[in-house]
């Protein structure tokens, strides 16, 4: 594995050493994913790349009854999952004023203008001249009726406020210098608290050793100066990797482009704390074209610990009510 370049961000320990020595180091870069579901073609290249790089076991070869979806959901052995959502609705952006209009295309140069880094240098080299987007297809809609596919490559969200991290009693889960949430397998004792604390149902335990597993945001690859395997394997730039602040700006621009092309349903899910206060934003956020529930995502995810203060106040109110009732009963009994 190649050595990290000299301008790679420092590890948490190195940054602390520099701080204590009075030597300023580079500011930590918050890295993450932006997944544009309108560009996903369901090829599952991300699933394969994730399993291959992380040496994850297979999920069995039994028929799941879920159309083309053989993995079913995220789990201890599936850190990337491509969902195939069949809907009895037309494609997003349908209703073209010109019947039979050809599918509009989005130039690759518009996705990543000159001077702005794309998801990978490799993608820029091999990218086609355009990437098709789900826009009006008159004849297709007539042939299939009100039917469409929605595809999304799901992954751990690496929440800004992570319930799994807050619930872990052993310190096995930590926040890396890249802003990702990482489970240390050699520290995990398999208690399962993190499984219950994840509002997205991402964390899972393996049957063989009982330990919890999930996406690491390819921490080992980032340490070596490489991008995550799934983002590198994605052929359509549906999965984009980079600094979270840059990804948010790119995602907002993408939503505006889609709105201008008639895909008014497009919106961002979990891009910041304002849109998702229960987790204070996600480091792996999505562009969706339907309600979150359609993609098997919670509409309003909340970290369990966010309600602790409210729970304590509720318990205090209950105790005071019981005390008042007991005093009242004692006074009534004395008078009688």
N, C-alpha and C positions, 0 to 999 in steps of 0.2 A: 504494500500500500504506500503511495507516495507521501513524502513529508509535506506538512502544511506550509503554504507560502509564508514569507516573512511578515506580510501585512494581515495575516489571519488574526482574528480577535483572540485575546488571551483567555486562558481558562480561568475559572473562578478563583482557584488557588493562586495562580500567577498574578491576577489582578489585585488580590488582597495583599500579596507580598509587595507589589509595587506601591500600593497605597500606604502601607505601613512604613516603607522606606522613603516615602515622600516623593516618589517618582511617578508622575502621571502616566497612565497607560491609555490606550485607545478606548473610546467609549464602547460598551458592549452593544452588539448589533442584535436586534430582536428579529429573528427569522421566522418564516412561516409559509403557509400555502394559501393561494387563492385558486379555488376550483370553479371554473366557468362551466356550468352544466350544459350550456347551449352549444359547446364545442365537443362534448363527449360523444364518441361514436360507439361506446360499449365494447371496445376491442379487448379489454382486460389486460392490456400490456402492463399497466401499473400493478395489478394483482400479481402477475407472474414475476415482474422485476422485484417486487417486495419480498415474495416468498423465496426467490432465488438468492437475493443478497443476504437476507436474514436467516436463511436455512430453516424456514418454517415447515412444519409437517403438512401433509395434505389434509383436506377436510373430508376425506372419504369420497367414494365415487357412486353413491346411491342417488337415485332420482329424487329431487327435492320437491317436484311439483310446482316450482316457481319459475316457469318459462325458461329463459336462458340463464337464470341465476343459479349457479351450482354451489355457491358458497353460502348464500342465504343471509348472512349478517356478519358484522364485525365480531371478532372473538380472539381467543388466545393464539390461534394459529392463522388468523386472517386479519392482518393489520390494514389492508386496503380492500374495500369491497365495492364492486360496481353494481349498483342497483338498476334494474330494468323495471320501470313503472309503466304499466299499460293503462291507458285512459280512454274512456269513451268521449273524448273531446278532440277537436281539431288541433293541429299544430299551433304553438304559440306564434302570434303574428299573422294568423290566417285572416282571410277577408280582404284579399287584394282587390282593388278596384278594377284590375284588368284580369279577367278570367284566363287561366292557363299561363299566367306569367311565370317565367323561369325563376328558379331560386336565386335570390340576390346573394352576392358573395361579399365577404369582407377581406380586402387586401391584407396580406401579411404585414405590409409596411404600415398599415393603419393600426394593426394590433400593437406593433412595437416600432414606433417612429424612430427615425435616425437620431442617434445620440442617446437613446434610452436602451438599457440592456434588456434583452429578451430573456426568456426562462433559461435558456442554455445557448452557448455558442454553437453547439452541435445542431440544435434545432434551427438556428438561423441559417446554417450552411445547407441543410437538407430540406428546409421547408418548401412546400409547394408555393406557387404564385398566389394562391388564395386558399382560404379556409371557409368552407360552407357553413352557414348559420341556418337554424331552423326558422325559415320565413315562408311566405305563401307558396303552396304547391297546389294549384287549382286542380289539375287532372288527377293527382294522387289522392287528394281529399275526396274527389268524386268517386274514385275507385274503391277506397277503403271506408268511406263514410266518416262519421265522427270518431276517428280513432287516431291515437298518436302515442309515441314512445317518449318518455322522459328518462334520461340516463344520468347517473351521478356516481362519481367515485368518492365514496365515503371514507373517512379516516378519523383518528383521534383529533379532537379540536384543540388540544394544548391550551386550555382555557387560561385567560389572564388571571382569574381566580379559580384555581383547580380544586374541586371537592375531594378528589382522590389524594392529593398532596396534603390537604388539611386533615384528612381522616387517618392517614397512615400513622400507626403508633410506634413504628420501628425506625423511621427515618429512611426507609427504603426508597421513597419517592422524593425527588428533588427537582429544583428548577435549574436548568443548565445555563451556561453563559450565553447561549443562543436564544434563551427565552422558552425553550421547549420543556415539557414535563417528562421526566425520565424515571423509569422503575429500575432499580438496581437488583438484578436477580439474585445476587449473592447475599443480599440483606433481607429480602422479602421472606417472611415466615408463613405466608399463605393464609393470613387471618381473614381476608376477604372484605375488610372494612372499606377498601377503596372501590370494590365492585358495587357496593350499595350506595356509595357517595357520589358516583359519577352520574350526572343528570342526563347523559346521552347513552348510557348503557354500553360504553366502549370497553372498559376494563373487564377482563375475564381471566379465570384461572384454568390452567391446564389440568386435565384429569390425571396425568401421570405423576406430576410432582406437586400439584396444589398451589404453585406460585402464580402470581398475577403477571400478565403480559399485555402489552399494547404497543402501538407505534412509538418509535423513539425519535421520529423526525430524522432518521438516519444520522444519529449523533456521531457515530464513528466516521461516516463519510464526511460530515461537516468538519470534523477535527482534521481531516486530511485534505481539506480545501475542495471537496467535491460536493455536488448537489445530491439530494436524496434520489434513490434509485427510481422511484415511481415518477418523479418529475422528469427525469432524464429519458425514461422510456416512453412517456406520453407523446404520441405522434401528432396531436392536434393542438398542443398548448392549452388543453383543458386544465391541466394541473400546472400551475405556475408557482415557482419558488423564489423567494427573495426576502428583502427587508420588509417587515409588516407595513411600515409607513408608506413605502413605495407601492406595495401591492394594493393598499387601500386606494391610493390615488388612481392607479391603473384600473381598479375594479369600478370606481365611480365613473371614470371615463367610458368604460365598456358599457355600463348601464345606460348612459346617455346615448351611445351609439345605437344600442338596441331599441331604445325608445324612439329614436329618429327613424328607425326602419320598421316601425309598427309593432314591435314586441313590447307592448306597454306593460305586460305582466312581469317583466324582469325586475328584480330587486336583490339587494344584498342581505344575506343572513349572517348575523354575528360579526359584522365587520368592526364594530366598536361598542363601547359601553353604553352609548345612548340607545342603540337598537337592541341590546341584550344586557340589561343591568344585572341580571341574575348570575352572570358569569364574568361581568365587567369586560366583555369582548372576547373574541377567539383569535388564536394565532393561526388557525386553519378555518377560513370562512368561505362562503359559497355564494355564487350567483344562481338564484332559483327563478323558475317561471311558474310556480304554483305554490300553494300553501305548504308550509313545512311538513305537515302531517303526511302529505302525499309522498314525500321523500323519506318517510319514517324518521323525521326529525321532530323534536319537541318544539311547540310554538313559543313557549316561555320557560326555558330551562333555568333552574335556580339551584345554586350550590346549597346543600342541606345546612351547612354551618352559617349561611347568611340569615337564617331564621332563628339562630340561637338566642339573640337578645329578645326577640319577640316572645320566644318560648319561655324565657326566664320571667319576663313581665307577666305572661299569662299564668305561670305557676305561682308567682307572688300574689297576683290578684285572687287566685283560687285559695291560697293559704289564708289570706286576710278575710276572705268571705267565710271560710270555715271557722276561723277564730271569732268573727262577729256573731256567727250563728251559735257557737258554743257559749259565748258570753250572754247572748240573748236568752238562750235556753236556761242558763244558770240563774239569771235574774228572774225569769218567769217562775221557775221552780221555787225560788226563795219566797216570792210574793204569795204563792199558793200555799 
